[in-house]
Amino acid sequence: MRATVLIRPKDGILDPQGEAVRGSLEKLGFDVGSIRVGRVIDLELAASDQGVAREQVERMCSQLLANPLIESVEIRLDET
């Protein structure tokens, strides 16, 4: 089972990396509104059941991968 975890700053949380990217794009002549910079983590899991896999990834996120106070998490599972 494969899992993709998308981690982004929550709405209302300052995103200095996103602001830096937006500023650089504007200097290059691109008209850009808001930019939020996050990260993507791809995992290969031994679990074959989606429920078990989701539970494992949720625990990984809450214990290590994400800061739930300032980041939102989206988990996508794929059985291939």
Backbone hydrogen bonds, N-H to C=O, Kabsch-Sander energy under -0.5 kcal/mol:
donor,donor_aa,acceptor,acceptor_aa,energy
2,R,78,D,-3.2
3,A,43,L,-2.7
4,T,76,R,-2.9
5,V,41,I,-3.0
6,L,4,T,-0.5
6,L,74,E,-2.9
7,I,5,V,-0.6
7,I,39,R,-2.8
8,R,72,S,-2.2
10,K,70,I,-2.8
13,I,10,K,-2.0
19,E,15,D,-2.3
20,A,16,P,-2.2
21,V,17,Q,-2.2
22,R,18,G,-2.6
23,G,19,E,-2.5
24,S,20,A,-2.1
25,L,21,V,-2.6
26,E,22,R,-2.3
27,K,23,G,-1.9
28,L,24,S,-1.3
29,G,26,E,-1.6
30,F,25,L,-2.5
32,V,30,F,-1.0
38,G,36,R,-0.5
39,R,7,I,-2.5
41,I,5,V,-2.5
43,L,3,A,-3.3
45,L,1,M,-3.8
45,L,43,L,-0.6
53,A,49,D,-2.6
54,R,50,Q,-2.8
55,E,51,G,-2.1
56,Q,52,V,-2.4
57,V,53,A,-2.5
58,E,54,R,-2.7
59,R,55,E,-2.1
60,M,56,Q,-2.4
61,C,57,V,-2.5
62,S,58,E,-2.4
63,Q,59,R,-2.2
64,L,60,M,-2.3
65,L,60,M,-2.2
66,A,61,C,-2.2
70,I,67,N,-1.3
71,E,67,N,-2.4
72,S,8,R,-3.0
74,E,6,L,-2.3
76,R,4,T,-2.8
78,D,2,R,-2.7
